[in-house]
Amino acid sequence: MGVSEFLPEDWESATLLGRIDFGDGPTPVLVRGGRVEDVSKIAPTVADLMNAYPPGSEIPRGEDKGPLEALDIRPIWEDPEGAAAVKLLAPVDLQCLKAAGVTFAVSTLERVIEERARGDAAAALKIREQLSASMGGDLKSVNPGSEGAERLKQTLIKDGLWSQYLEVAIGPDAEIFTKGPTLSSMGWGDHVGVRYDSHWNNPEPEVVLLCDGSGQIRGASLGNDVNLRDFEGRSALLLSKAKDNNASCAIGPFFRLFDDTFALDDVRSAEVELKITGRDNFVLDGKSNMSLISRDPAVLAGQAFGKQHQYPDGFALFLGTMFAPIQDRDTPGQGFTHKVGDRVRVSTPKLGVLENEVTTCDKAKPWTFGISALIRNLAGRGLL
């Protein structure tokens, strides 16, 4: 697999921000004009780099590491022993990993279905048919927090169809939660994990915003916000167990920074594609159109950051997905769930391809490199 296969279609004119381990530890890099620059001596972390250089300012040139295409970067399924000279890491470090949920009408219905099915995939089909007939058309046209949304809420309460998921879908407050701890995200070409005791789960292909310590949106990447539908369906209070597990978050391959070739409007119009290929020859395709999102990306970022909460090192914000796979994989009426070895490919032309292979969280490589390890590594390399 060549590097250019997972990069944006116009990657040679894009400004890409990421992290690469050249053998001595995580190194922030910029890719400009198709060449890799080690910027660790300018700023030791991606978070520091974004805070040091505000939007519109020129980031100084780093140490040239040659053409990106010349680097020996391989996915884990082609390099299980880790023999590659360099490793592409998730493009975030000290940023908090945040996520917005229930941001599309289709995914809203699926959350309500999970809640009513109490985690039982077999019950989902009948509930889906009932709810789609009653609410699908209305939700797509409702402006969250508006008078029309309030009228719909009162109608649904009267009909016994109201849900906590509908509250965050059409109410004034978006669902913003912490997806995982700092430094826990997986990168392109690595494993992505689901719990071994989950029997109804799926990927969530999303666009991820990069925000600096002032809350300003600086760029975007692709993400996989893995979800365990049976866990969250049993109780919304199990959200952390459904979302925050070893290897359950993936971001990559790079953040594309906003410049003359890429802006927030490109995020707003992006169509995110998903392709799952299983070892059992099962194939699932889907699309998530960002133009159908119920709240603007800037509004979601604004609800994550403000006078009530700051993030001095910045944050990465998953924007949610409209994709909730219902295609039967094995038993009719049971819908989709992951199997070990599934290859999950999330893509959009302006951001490239994020590809990961599914394993169970207990079989994924243990997470051992935390904040203290990063500080020791950077200090040992003379970068602090």
matplotlib code that plots the C-alpha trace (Angstrom):
import matplotlib.pyplot as plt

x = [0.0, 1.5, 1.2, -0.6, -3.5, -4.7, -4.0, -6.4, -6.8, -4.9, -2.5, 0.5, -1.1, -2.6, -1.1, -1.2, -0.5, 0.3, 2.6, 5.2, 7.4, 10.8, 12.1, 12.8, 9.2, 6.2, 7.2, 4.9, 5.2, 3.9, 3.5, 3.8, 4.4, 4.4, 7.5, 7.6, 8.9, 9.9, 8.7, 9.5, 12.1, 9.6, 7.0, 7.3, 3.7, 0.9, -1.0, 1.8, 2.2, -1.5, -1.3, 1.9, 0.8, -2.8, -4.9, -3.4, 0.1, 3.0, 4.5, 8.3, 9.9, 11.0, 13.7, 13.2, 12.6, 12.1, 9.1, 6.2, 5.9, 9.4, 8.7, 8.3, 4.8, 2.8, -0.5, -0.5, -1.9, 1.1, 3.6, 2.4, 5.9, 6.4, 9.4, 8.6, 11.1, 8.5, 5.0, 2.2, 0.4, -2.9, -2.5, -3.4, -1.4, -2.4, -5.8, -8.9, -10.9, -14.5, -17.5, -20.9, -23.7, -27.1, -26.3, -28.2, -31.9, -31.1, -28.7, -31.2, -33.8, -31.2, -30.4, -34.0, -34.3, -31.4, -33.0, -36.4, -34.8, -32.8, -29.7, -31.6, -30.8, -33.6, -36.2, -34.8, -36.4, -40.0, -39.2, -37.4, -40.4, -42.7, -40.5, -39.6, -43.2, -44.0, -40.9, -38.4, -39.8, -40.3, -36.8, -35.0, -36.7, -36.5, -34.1, -32.7, -33.8, -36.5, -40.1, -41.0, -38.7, -40.5, -43.9, -42.7, -41.4, -44.8, -46.5, -44.1, -44.5, -48.3, -47.9, -45.5, -42.6, -40.3, -36.7, -33.6, -31.9, -34.6, -33.9, -30.3, -31.2, -33.8, -33.5, -31.3, -28.3, -26.1, -24.7, -21.0, -19.1, -15.5, -14.7, -11.5, -8.4, -5.6, -3.2, -5.5, -6.5, -5.3, -4.0, -4.2, -3.3, -3.6, -6.2, -9.5, -11.2, -14.7, -15.3, -15.2, -18.5, -20.4, -22.6, -24.1, -21.7, -20.6, -18.2, -19.1, -17.4, -17.1, -15.3, -13.2, -12.4, -9.1, -9.5, -6.7, -6.5, -8.6, -11.4, -10.7, -11.2, -8.0, -8.6, -10.2, -9.5, -11.4, -12.4, -14.0, -16.0, -16.7, -20.0, -21.3, -25.0, -26.0, -24.2, -25.6, -29.0, -29.3, -28.7, -27.5, -25.5, -23.3, -22.1, -18.6, -18.4, -19.9, -17.4, -14.2, -12.3, -8.8, -8.3, -11.9, -11.0, -9.3, -8.3, -6.3, -4.4, -3.6, -5.4, -5.8, -5.2, -7.4, -5.8, -6.6, -7.3, -9.5, -11.9, -14.8, -17.2, -15.4, -16.3, -19.9, -20.2, -18.2, -19.6, -18.0, -17.9, -17.6, -16.6, -16.4, -14.8, -14.9, -12.8, -16.2, -16.4, -19.1, -19.1, -21.0, -21.0, -22.5, -22.3, -22.8, -23.5, -22.3, -24.8, -27.6, -26.1, -28.7, -26.2, -23.5, -19.9, -19.1, -22.1, -21.0, -17.5, -19.0, -21.0, -17.9, -15.8, -16.7, -17.0, -18.2, -15.3, -11.9, -9.3, -5.8, -4.2, -7.1, -9.5, -10.5, -14.2, -16.0, -19.0, -21.3, -22.5, -25.8, -24.6, -26.0, -25.7, -28.9, -27.9, -28.2, -24.8, -25.8, -29.3, -32.2, -33.5, -30.3, -28.7, -25.0, -22.2, -18.4, -16.3, -12.6, -10.6, -13.1, -11.3, -13.0, -12.3, -13.5, -12.9, -13.7, -11.7, -10.5, -9.3, -8.1, -8.7, -8.7, -8.3, -8.2, -8.6, -11.0, -9.9, -11.3, -10.2, -8.5, -6.5, -5.4, -1.9, -2.2, -2.1, 1.1, 2.3, 0.5, 1.2, 4.0, 5.7, 5.4, 6.9, 9.9, 10.4, 10.4, 12.7, 15.1, 15.3, 16.0, 12.7, 11.5]
y = [0.0, 3.3, 6.3, 8.4, 5.9, 7.2, 10.9, 13.7, 13.7, 17.1, 16.2, 17.8, 21.2, 20.6, 21.5, 18.3, 18.1, 14.9, 12.8, 10.3, 8.1, 7.9, 5.5, 7.8, 8.8, 10.9, 13.8, 16.5, 16.9, 19.2, 17.9, 20.8, 20.5, 16.7, 16.8, 16.0, 18.6, 17.6, 20.6, 19.3, 21.9, 24.6, 23.1, 19.7, 18.7, 19.3, 21.1, 23.5, 24.2, 25.1, 27.4, 29.1, 30.0, 31.4, 31.1, 32.9, 33.0, 31.3, 28.3, 28.3, 25.5, 22.4, 19.9, 18.4, 14.6, 14.1, 13.2, 11.7, 9.0, 7.9, 7.0, 3.3, 3.6, 0.4, -0.7, -3.2, -6.0, -5.7, -5.2, -7.2, -7.3, -3.6, -3.8, -0.5, 2.3, 4.8, 4.6, 7.0, 8.0, 9.6, 13.3, 14.5, 14.5, 16.7, 17.6, 16.3, 13.9, 15.1, 13.9, 15.3, 12.7, 12.4, 15.1, 13.5, 12.5, 9.0, 8.4, 9.9, 7.3, 4.6, 5.8, 5.8, 2.3, 1.2, 2.7, 1.0, -2.3, -2.3, -3.6, -6.4, -6.4, -8.8, -6.3, -3.4, -4.1, -3.7, -0.7, 0.9, 0.5, 2.1, 5.1, 5.8, 6.0, 8.4, 10.7, 10.3, 13.1, 15.5, 15.2, 16.0, 19.4, 20.5, 23.2, 22.3, 24.6, 26.4, 26.9, 24.2, 21.8, 22.6, 22.0, 18.6, 17.7, 18.3, 16.3, 13.4, 13.5, 13.4, 10.3, 8.6, 8.7, 11.2, 10.1, 11.6, 11.2, 13.4, 16.0, 16.4, 16.0, 18.8, 20.6, 23.6, 21.7, 19.4, 16.1, 16.8, 14.1, 13.0, 10.1, 9.0, 10.1, 12.3, 10.3, 7.2, 7.5, 5.1, 6.3, 5.2, 1.5, 0.4, -1.7, -0.4, -2.2, -3.4, -5.1, -8.9, -9.0, -6.8, -8.5, -5.5, -2.8, -0.7, 1.9, 5.5, 7.2, 10.9, 14.2, 15.4, 19.0, 20.2, 23.2, 25.1, 26.3, 29.4, 27.2, 28.2, 25.5, 24.9, 21.9, 18.6, 14.9, 11.6, 9.5, 6.3, 6.8, 3.1, 2.4, -0.6, -0.5, -3.2, -1.5, 2.0, 0.5, -1.1, 2.2, 5.7, 5.6, 2.9, 5.5, 5.5, 1.7, 1.9, 4.5, 4.6, 1.4, 0.3, 1.2, 2.3, 5.7, 6.2, 9.5, 10.1, 9.9, 13.6, 16.8, 19.0, 22.6, 25.4, 27.4, 28.7, 25.1, 23.9, 25.6, 24.9, 25.0, 21.9, 20.2, 21.3, 19.8, 16.6, 13.2, 10.6, 7.1, 3.9, 0.4, -2.6, -5.8, -8.9, -12.1, -13.8, -11.9, -9.7, -6.2, -3.2, 0.3, 3.5, 7.2, 10.1, 13.5, 16.4, 18.7, 16.9, 17.5, 19.1, 21.6, 23.4, 22.3, 25.7, 25.6, 22.2, 23.5, 26.5, 24.3, 22.3, 25.4, 28.6, 30.4, 27.2, 25.1, 25.7, 23.3, 25.0, 22.3, 22.3, 19.5, 17.2, 17.1, 14.2, 15.7, 12.6, 10.3, 9.6, 6.1, 3.3, 0.0, -2.1, -4.6, -8.1, -9.9, -13.3, -13.9, -12.1, -9.3, -9.1, -6.3, -5.6, -6.2, -6.3, -9.4, -9.6, -8.9, -6.5, -3.9, -0.5, 2.2, 5.8, 8.2, 11.6, 13.1, 16.3, 14.4, 11.0, 7.6, 6.3, 2.6, 0.3, -3.4, -4.6, -6.5, -6.9, -4.4, -7.0, -8.3, -4.9, -3.7, -2.4, 1.4, 2.2, 5.5, 8.2, 11.9, 11.2, 8.9, 11.6, 14.2, 11.9, 11.1, 14.8, 15.8, 12.9, 14.2, 17.7, 19.1, 20.4]
z = [0.0, -1.1, 1.2, -1.4, -1.3, 2.1, 1.6, 0.5, -3.3, -3.5, -0.7, -2.4, -2.1, 1.4, 4.7, 6.9, 10.6, 12.4, 14.5, 13.4, 15.5, 13.6, 16.2, 19.2, 20.1, 19.0, 16.8, 15.5, 11.8, 9.0, 5.4, 3.0, -0.7, -0.2, 2.1, 5.8, 8.2, 11.8, 13.8, 17.2, 17.8, 17.0, 19.3, 21.1, 20.7, 18.2, 21.0, 21.6, 17.8, 17.4, 20.5, 19.4, 15.9, 15.6, 12.4, 9.4, 10.8, 9.0, 10.9, 10.4, 8.4, 10.4, 9.7, 6.3, 6.4, 2.7, 0.6, 2.5, -0.2, 0.6, 4.2, 5.1, 6.6, 6.8, 8.4, 11.2, 9.0, 6.6, 9.5, 12.5, 14.0, 13.7, 11.4, 9.6, 10.0, 11.0, 12.5, 11.7, 15.0, 15.7, 14.9, 18.4, 21.6, 24.6, 23.2, 25.0, 23.0, 22.8, 20.8, 19.8, 19.7, 18.1, 15.5, 12.6, 12.3, 11.3, 14.1, 16.5, 15.6, 16.1, 19.6, 20.5, 19.1, 21.3, 24.3, 23.6, 22.7, 25.9, 24.0, 22.3, 18.5, 17.7, 18.9, 16.9, 13.6, 14.8, 16.9, 13.9, 11.7, 14.3, 15.0, 11.4, 10.5, 13.4, 13.5, 10.6, 8.4, 11.2, 12.7, 9.5, 9.2, 12.8, 13.9, 17.3, 20.1, 18.0, 18.7, 16.2, 18.1, 21.3, 19.7, 18.3, 21.8, 23.4, 20.7, 21.2, 25.0, 24.6, 22.3, 24.7, 22.2, 23.9, 24.7, 26.3, 22.9, 21.3, 24.0, 22.8, 19.1, 18.9, 22.3, 22.9, 24.3, 22.2, 23.6, 24.2, 26.0, 26.5, 24.2, 25.8, 27.7, 26.3, 24.2, 24.0, 20.3, 17.7, 14.3, 10.7, 10.0, 13.6, 15.5, 16.6, 19.5, 20.6, 23.9, 23.8, 25.8, 23.3, 20.7, 19.0, 18.0, 15.0, 13.8, 13.6, 10.7, 11.5, 10.7, 13.6, 14.2, 15.7, 18.1, 19.8, 23.3, 22.5, 21.1, 17.5, 14.8, 13.0, 10.8, 10.3, 10.1, 10.0, 13.0, 14.1, 17.3, 17.9, 19.7, 21.6, 20.9, 23.4, 26.3, 25.6, 24.8, 28.2, 29.9, 28.9, 32.1, 30.4, 27.9, 29.2, 28.9, 25.5, 24.3, 26.3, 25.9, 24.9, 21.2, 20.8, 19.3, 16.0, 14.3, 11.1, 8.9, 9.4, 10.4, 7.3, 8.5, 7.1, 4.4, 0.9, -0.3, 2.6, 4.9, 7.3, 4.3, 3.0, 6.2, 6.0, 2.5, 3.0, 2.2, 4.4, 3.0, 5.0, 3.8, 6.0, 4.7, 6.9, 6.8, 6.2, 2.9, 4.3, 2.8, 4.0, 2.4, 3.7, 3.4, 5.8, 4.3, 6.5, 4.9, 6.8, 10.2, 12.5, 14.2, 12.4, 13.2, 14.5, 16.8, 18.2, 18.8, 20.5, 22.8, 23.8, 24.6, 26.4, 29.7, 31.3, 30.1, 28.6, 27.2, 27.4, 25.2, 22.8, 21.9, 19.1, 18.5, 16.8, 14.9, 15.0, 12.2, 10.4, 9.7, 11.8, 10.0, 10.0, 7.2, 8.5, 8.8, 10.1, 11.4, 9.7, 11.9, 14.0, 12.0, 11.9, 14.4, 14.1, 13.9, 14.7, 11.5, 10.0, 7.9, 8.5, 5.9, 6.5, 3.6, 2.0, -0.9, 1.0, 4.1, 2.7, 4.2, 7.8, 7.8, 10.8, 11.6, 14.3, 17.3, 20.8, 23.4, 25.6, 22.6, 21.4, 22.4, 26.0, 26.3, 28.3, 26.8, 28.8, 29.6, 32.1, 29.5, 26.8, 29.2, 30.0, 26.3, 25.2, 28.1, 27.2, 23.6, 24.8, 23.5, 26.9]

ax = plt.figure().add_subplot(projection="3d")
ax.plot(x, y, z, "-o")
ax.set_aspect("equal")
plt.show()
